[in-house]
Amino acid sequence: MAHHEEQMTVERWPSHPETASLEGKNKLLGFWIFLGGETALFASLFATYLALKDHVPSEDHLLAKDLFNLPLAFVMTMLLLTSSLTSVYALYHMKNYDFKKMITWLIITVLLGLGFLGLEIYEFVEYVHKGHTFRSSAFGSAFYFLVGTHGFHVIIGLTWIILLIVRNMKRGLNVYNAAKFNTAALYWHFIDVVWVFIFTVVYLLGVLG
């Protein structure tokens, strides 16, 4: 549906542009409902991992503490946490009607997310070379399902943000795309929170626990 994009000024820009329109309010409500389903999905994946993490064939002694590269996982965590912060800066500038600065911080967010993905691919390749594959054990299957599903969500989040940037470069800010930018940023925060749990439960407890 085409929207009439009224010319805005800083003075007329609403303090909460993401919910200034009915569409924005509906998008936010729909997002929280969607997030409930996503939370249930990851909760089931975490439960599966915890149930299967010790299920390794007796001839295969490659357990989490022998396998995981904790320093690498820590760097990946810092990349995602920093990207969460840069997305906050982007929304701050959105609320202040500064489109260029918002886009700049979103681009930085994307670059950090791509860095995370690159390291995750490197990590998977390293594990496969060590013989830790999806089919090597129940532990391997649970690990790749959990971390791989999160990685897929990172790809979705990055694609979403990139498409929003490309599609709105000439349009600038309005209350309709402000709602879309806000929802995408919230989704990115959710992805980051899930990774913090993965880092803690899978990597940290796996190596130190």
C-alpha positions as CSV (number, residue, x, y, z in Angstrom):
1,M,0.0,0.0,0.0
2,A,1.4,3.4,-1.0
3,H,1.6,6.0,1.8
4,H,1.4,9.7,1.5
5,E,4.8,10.8,2.8
6,E,4.3,14.2,4.4
7,Q,7.3,16.4,4.5
8,M,8.8,16.5,7.9
9,T,11.0,18.8,9.9
10,V,13.0,18.2,13.1
11,E,10.4,20.3,15.0
12,R,7.5,18.3,13.7
13,W,9.1,14.9,14.0
14,P,7.3,12.9,16.7
15,S,9.3,11.8,19.8
16,H,8.4,8.2,19.1
17,P,8.1,7.9,15.3
18,E,8.1,4.1,15.4
19,T,4.6,4.2,16.9
20,A,3.3,7.5,15.5
21,S,1.2,5.7,12.9
22,L,-1.4,3.0,13.3
23,E,0.7,0.8,11.0
24,G,3.7,1.3,13.3
25,K,1.7,0.2,16.3
26,N,0.4,-2.9,14.5
27,K,3.9,-3.8,13.4
28,L,5.2,-3.5,16.9
29,L,2.4,-5.7,18.3
30,G,2.9,-8.3,15.5
31,F,6.6,-8.3,16.1
32,W,6.2,-9.2,19.8
33,I,3.8,-12.0,18.9
34,F,6.4,-13.2,16.4
35,L,9.1,-13.0,18.9
36,G,7.2,-15.3,21.3
37,G,7.4,-18.0,18.6
38,E,11.1,-17.4,18.0
39,T,11.7,-17.6,21.8
40,A,9.9,-20.9,21.9
41,L,12.0,-22.2,19.0
42,F,15.3,-21.4,20.6
43,A,14.2,-22.6,24.0
44,S,13.5,-26.0,22.4
45,L,16.9,-26.0,20.7
46,F,18.6,-25.2,23.9
47,A,16.8,-27.9,25.7
48,T,17.8,-30.4,23.0
49,Y,21.4,-29.3,23.2
50,L,21.5,-29.7,27.0
51,A,20.0,-33.1,26.7
52,L,22.4,-34.4,24.0
53,K,25.6,-32.5,24.8
54,D,27.2,-35.5,26.6
55,H,26.0,-38.0,24.0
56,V,29.3,-38.7,22.2
57,P,30.4,-42.2,21.0
58,S,32.8,-43.9,23.4
59,E,35.5,-44.1,20.7
60,D,35.2,-40.3,20.1
61,H,36.6,-38.3,23.1
62,L,36.2,-34.9,21.3
63,L,34.1,-33.2,23.9
64,A,33.2,-29.5,24.1
65,K,36.1,-28.6,26.3
66,D,38.5,-30.2,23.8
67,L,36.8,-28.7,20.8
68,F,35.6,-25.2,21.3
69,N,37.8,-22.2,20.6
70,L,36.8,-20.0,23.5
71,P,38.8,-16.9,22.5
72,L,37.3,-17.0,19.0
73,A,33.8,-17.3,20.5
74,F,34.6,-14.4,22.8
75,V,35.6,-12.2,19.8
76,M,32.3,-13.2,18.0
77,T,30.4,-12.2,21.1
78,M,32.1,-8.8,21.2
79,L,31.3,-8.2,17.6
80,L,27.6,-9.0,18.1
81,L,27.4,-6.9,21.4
82,T,29.0,-4.0,19.6
83,S,26.6,-4.3,16.7
84,S,23.7,-4.2,19.2
85,L,25.2,-0.9,20.5
86,T,25.6,0.6,17.1
87,S,21.9,-0.3,16.3
88,V,21.0,1.7,19.4
89,Y,22.9,4.7,18.1
90,A,21.0,4.3,14.8
91,L,17.7,4.4,16.5
92,Y,18.8,7.4,18.6
93,H,19.5,9.3,15.4
94,M,16.2,8.1,13.9
95,K,14.4,9.6,16.9
96,N,16.3,12.9,16.3
97,Y,15.4,12.9,12.6
98,D,19.0,12.5,11.4
99,F,18.7,10.1,8.5
100,K,22.3,10.2,7.4
101,K,23.7,9.3,10.8
102,M,21.1,6.6,11.3
103,I,22.2,5.0,8.0
104,T,25.8,5.3,8.9
105,W,25.3,3.5,12.2
106,L,23.2,0.8,10.5
107,I,26.0,0.2,7.9
108,I,28.4,-0.2,10.8
109,T,26.0,-2.7,12.4
110,V,25.9,-4.7,9.1
111,L,29.7,-4.8,8.9
112,L,30.0,-6.1,12.4
113,G,27.3,-8.7,11.7
114,L,29.2,-9.8,8.6
115,G,32.3,-10.0,10.6
116,F,30.5,-12.3,13.1
117,L,29.2,-14.5,10.2
118,G,32.7,-14.8,8.7
119,L,34.1,-16.0,12.0
120,E,31.3,-18.4,12.5
121,I,31.9,-20.0,9.0
122,Y,35.6,-20.2,9.9
123,E,34.7,-21.9,13.2
124,F,32.5,-24.5,11.5
125,V,35.2,-25.3,8.9
126,E,37.7,-25.7,11.7
127,Y,35.4,-28.1,13.6
128,V,34.8,-30.2,10.5
129,H,38.5,-30.5,10.0
130,K,38.7,-31.9,13.5
131,G,36.1,-34.5,12.7
132,H,33.2,-32.7,14.5
133,T,30.5,-32.8,11.9
134,F,26.7,-32.8,12.0
135,R,26.6,-36.6,11.8
136,S,29.5,-37.4,14.1
137,S,27.3,-37.6,17.2
138,A,24.1,-36.5,18.8
139,F,26.2,-33.7,20.4
140,G,27.3,-32.6,17.0
141,S,23.8,-32.6,15.6
142,A,22.4,-30.5,18.6
143,F,25.3,-28.1,18.4
144,Y,25.0,-27.4,14.7
145,F,21.2,-27.2,14.9
146,L,21.4,-24.6,17.7
147,V,24.3,-22.5,16.4
148,G,23.4,-22.9,12.8
149,T,19.8,-21.8,13.4
150,H,21.1,-18.7,15.1
151,G,23.5,-18.0,12.2
152,F,20.5,-18.3,9.8
153,H,18.7,-15.7,11.9
154,V,21.7,-13.4,11.7
155,I,21.6,-13.7,7.9
156,I,17.9,-12.8,8.0
157,G,18.5,-9.8,10.2
158,L,21.4,-8.5,8.1
159,T,19.3,-9.0,4.9
160,W,16.4,-7.1,6.5
161,I,18.6,-4.2,7.5
162,I,20.4,-4.0,4.1
163,L,17.1,-4.0,2.2
164,L,15.7,-1.2,4.4
165,I,18.8,0.9,3.8
166,V,18.7,0.3,0.0
167,R,15.0,0.9,-0.4
168,N,14.9,4.1,1.7
169,M,18.1,5.9,0.7
170,K,16.1,8.2,-1.6
171,R,13.0,8.4,0.6
172,G,14.6,9.6,3.8
173,L,12.7,9.2,7.0
174,N,9.0,9.1,7.6
175,V,6.8,7.6,10.2
176,Y,6.1,4.5,8.1
177,N,9.7,3.4,7.5
178,A,10.7,4.5,11.0
179,A,8.4,1.7,12.3
180,K,10.3,-0.8,10.0
181,F,13.7,0.4,11.1
182,N,12.7,0.1,14.7
183,T,11.3,-3.5,14.2
184,A,14.5,-4.6,12.4
185,A,16.6,-3.2,15.2
186,L,14.6,-4.9,17.9
187,Y,15.0,-8.2,15.9
188,W,18.7,-7.6,15.9
189,H,18.7,-7.1,19.6
190,F,16.9,-10.4,20.0
191,I,19.5,-12.2,17.9
192,D,22.2,-10.7,20.1
193,V,20.5,-11.8,23.3
194,V,20.2,-15.4,22.0
195,W,23.9,-15.4,21.2
196,V,24.8,-14.3,24.7
197,F,22.9,-17.4,25.9
198,I,24.6,-19.6,23.3
199,F,28.1,-18.3,24.4
200,T,27.3,-18.9,28.0
201,V,25.6,-22.3,27.8
202,V,27.4,-23.8,24.9
203,Y,30.9,-22.3,24.9
204,L,31.6,-21.0,28.4
205,L,30.0,-23.8,30.3
206,G,31.2,-26.3,27.8
207,V,34.8,-25.4,28.2
208,L,34.9,-24.3,31.9
209,G,32.0,-26.2,33.3
